[in-house]
Amino acid sequence: MNAGLNIGDLIFQLFAVAVPIISVVLLFLFWRYLKKNKEQLNRIEQKLDSNKSKN
């Protein structure tokens, strides 16, 4: 038996660790994007409302 670490085992372990970490990071970035987008839309809406009230 080979007691060393096979390259296939190493690649599998990297994927097994990387996939959950990447998933969490992507979810966080997506949540942050949605939050910033919502804030931007609110600012645009406020500007449109203020321009509407001036006219």
C-alpha positions in Angstrom: 0.0 0.0 0.0 1.0 3.5 -0.7 0.9 5.6 2.5 1.7 8.8 0.6 -0.9 11.3 -0.6 -2.1 10.7 -4.1 -2.6 13.7 -6.4 -6.2 12.7 -7.0 -6.9 12.7 -3.2 -5.2 16.1 -2.9 -7.3 17.6 -5.7 -10.5 16.1 -4.2 -9.7 17.6 -0.7 -9.1 21.0 -2.3 -12.4 20.9 -4.0 -14.2 19.6 -0.9 -12.8 22.6 1.1 -13.0 25.2 -1.6 -16.6 24.7 -2.8 -18.3 25.5 0.5 -16.0 28.5 1.1 -16.6 29.9 -2.4 -20.3 29.4 -2.0 -20.4 31.4 1.2 -18.3 34.2 -0.3 -20.5 34.3 -3.4 -23.6 34.5 -1.3 -22.1 37.3 0.8 -21.1 39.3 -2.3 -24.5 38.8 -3.9 -26.2 40.0 -0.7 -23.9 43.1 -0.6 -24.7 43.8 -4.3 -28.4 43.6 -3.6 -28.1 45.9 -0.6 -26.1 48.5 -2.5 -28.4 48.3 -5.5 -31.4 48.9 -3.2 -29.8 51.9 -1.6 -28.9 53.4 -5.0 -32.5 52.9 -6.2 -33.7 54.7 -3.0 -31.4 57.6 -3.7 -32.6 57.9 -7.3 -36.2 57.7 -6.1 -35.6 60.5 -3.6 -34.0 62.7 -6.3 -37.0 62.1 -8.7 -39.4 62.9 -5.9 -37.6 66.1 -5.0 -37.5 67.2 -8.7 -41.2 66.3 -9.0 -42.1 68.5 -6.0 -40.1 71.4 -7.3 -42.1 71.5 -10.6 
